[in-house]
Amino acid sequence: MHAACLTGLGRSKLYELISSGDIETVKIGRCTLIPVESLYRLIDNARR
């Protein structure tokens, strides 16, 4: 499942959050993955 689908955010916004360090990424080969825990933290912080 894609992070955009899970959060309802667009790709551009996700790239912006990655660049700012608000979302953690993990590189495996050519794939860039976003750990689910990182998305949970983002949502948790937005609630506060």
MDAnalysis code that builds the backbone (N, CA, C; Angstrom):
import MDAnalysis as mda
import numpy as np

u = mda.Universe.empty(144, n_residues=48, atom_resindex=np.repeat(np.arange(48), 3), trajectory=True)
u.add_TopologyAttr("name", ["N", "CA", "C"] * 48)
u.add_TopologyAttr("resid", np.arange(1, 49))
u.add_TopologyAttr("resname", ["MET", "HIS", "ALA", "ALA", "CYS", "LEU", "THR", "GLY", "LEU", "GLY", "ARG", "SER", "LYS", "LEU", "TYR", "GLU", "LEU", "ILE", "SER", "SER", "GLY", "ASP", "ILE", "GLU", "THR", "VAL", "LYS", "ILE", "GLY", "ARG", "CYS", "THR", "LEU", "ILE", "PRO", "VAL", "GLU", "SER", "LEU", "TYR", "ARG", "LEU", "ILE", "ASP", "ASN", "ALA", "ARG", "ARG"])
u.atoms.positions = np.array([
    [0.851, -1.175, 0.000],
    [0.000, 0.000, 0.000],
    [0.897, 1.239, 0.000],
    [0.498, 2.262, -0.694],
    [1.281, 3.490, -0.797],
    [0.975, 4.435, 0.353],
    [1.990, 5.196, 0.754],
    [1.825, 6.165, 1.845],
    [0.764, 7.197, 1.495],
    [0.679, 7.573, 0.222],
    [-0.329, 8.549, -0.196],
    [-1.732, 8.001, 0.041],
    [-1.933, 6.730, -0.226],
    [-3.248, 6.108, 0.003],
    [-3.567, 6.017, 1.492],
    [-2.562, 5.669, 2.289],
    [-2.775, 5.507, 3.729],
    [-3.096, 6.820, 4.424],
    [-2.476, 7.907, 3.960],
    [-2.634, 9.192, 4.660],
    [-3.614, 10.128, 3.994],
    [-3.867, 9.928, 2.712],
    [-4.708, 10.858, 1.976],
    [-3.937, 12.073, 1.478],
    [-2.626, 12.064, 1.678],
    [-1.778, 13.161, 1.208],
    [-1.308, 12.874, -0.208],
    [-1.048, 13.908, -0.966],
    [-0.528, 13.746, -2.317],
    [0.964, 13.479, -2.305],
    [1.471, 13.030, -3.443],
    [2.904, 12.736, -3.567],
    [3.759, 13.971, -3.299],
    [3.333, 15.121, -3.821],
    [4.117, 16.351, -3.636],
    [4.256, 16.696, -2.159],
    [3.158, 16.570, -1.418],
    [3.186, 16.873, 0.017],
    [4.073, 15.872, 0.749],
    [4.010, 14.608, 0.367],
    [4.865, 13.597, 1.001],
    [6.335, 13.900, 0.755],
    [6.687, 14.277, -0.486],
    [8.076, 14.633, -0.781],
    [8.511, 15.843, 0.035],
    [7.603, 16.793, 0.207],
    [7.898, 17.984, 1.016],
    [8.180, 17.584, 2.469],
    [7.357, 16.692, 3.019],
    [7.528, 16.236, 4.403],
    [8.814, 15.420, 4.566],
    [9.181, 14.671, 3.539],
    [10.438, 13.914, 3.571],
    [11.616, 14.886, 3.569],
    [11.562, 15.890, 2.703],
    [12.644, 16.882, 2.605],
    [12.831, 17.651, 3.906],
    [11.729, 17.948, 4.581],
    [11.807, 18.714, 5.827],
    [12.200, 17.842, 7.020],
    [12.220, 16.514, 6.829],
    [12.589, 15.610, 7.916],
    [11.423, 15.196, 8.790],
    [10.210, 15.580, 8.408],
    [9.025, 15.212, 9.194],
    [8.641, 13.749, 9.014],
    [9.071, 13.161, 7.892],
    [8.819, 11.745, 7.620],
    [10.160, 11.073, 7.363],
    [10.365, 9.945, 8.031],
    [11.598, 9.164, 7.879],
    [11.462, 8.259, 6.657],
    [12.557, 8.041, 5.963],
    [12.563, 7.096, 4.842],
    [13.675, 6.067, 5.034],
    [13.513, 4.942, 4.366],
    [14.506, 3.871, 4.366],
    [14.738, 3.485, 2.909],
    [16.007, 3.463, 2.484],
    [16.350, 3.076, 1.123],
    [16.744, 1.606, 1.102],
    [16.126, 0.843, 0.218],
    [16.501, -0.541, -0.019],
    [16.670, -0.662, -1.531],
    [17.907, -0.738, -1.961],
    [18.177, -0.730, -3.397],
    [17.716, 0.595, -3.981],
    [16.893, 0.537, -5.017],
    [16.370, 1.753, -5.642],
    [15.056, 2.201, -5.022],
    [14.505, 1.405, -4.125],
    [13.210, 1.717, -3.511],
    [13.383, 2.623, -2.299],
    [12.539, 3.616, -2.196],
    [12.473, 4.473, -1.015],
    [11.191, 4.122, -0.286],
    [11.345, 3.649, 0.934],
    [10.192, 3.222, 1.731],
    [9.967, 4.176, 2.893],
    [8.727, 4.301, 3.304],
    [8.368, 5.109, 4.467],
    [7.823, 4.148, 5.521],
    [8.522, 4.022, 6.658],
    [8.026, 3.140, 7.714],
    [6.660, 3.609, 8.231],
    [5.783, 2.668, 8.478],
    [4.435, 2.989, 8.962],
    [4.505, 3.775, 10.268],
    [5.479, 3.452, 11.113],
    [5.629, 4.159, 12.390],
    [5.857, 5.652, 12.160],
    [6.573, 5.975, 11.095],
    [6.830, 7.374, 10.769],
    [5.532, 8.086, 10.402],
    [4.654, 7.399, 9.692],
    [3.351, 7.978, 9.343],
    [2.485, 8.146, 10.583],
    [2.532, 7.153, 11.490],
    [1.778, 7.263, 12.744],
    [2.244, 8.474, 13.550],
    [3.573, 8.689, 13.619],
    [4.115, 9.845, 14.349],
    [3.645, 11.150, 13.717],
    [3.662, 11.214, 12.392],
    [3.213, 12.402, 11.684],
    [1.757, 12.725, 12.033],
    [0.906, 11.722, 12.000],
    [-0.509, 11.908, 12.310],
    [-0.693, 12.278, 13.776],
    [0.050, 11.605, 14.656],
    [-0.014, 11.907, 16.093],
    [0.367, 13.364, 16.363],
    [1.449, 13.822, 15.735],
    [1.902, 15.204, 15.924],
    [0.890, 16.207, 15.376],
    [0.204, 15.850, 14.303],
    [-0.793, 16.743, 13.720],
    [-2.014, 16.885, 14.622],
    [-2.292, 15.863, 15.421],
    [-3.441, 15.905, 16.332],
    [-3.220, 16.881, 17.490],
    [-1.968, 17.110, 17.846],
    [-1.653, 17.934, 19.016],
    [-1.735, 19.378, 18.712],
])
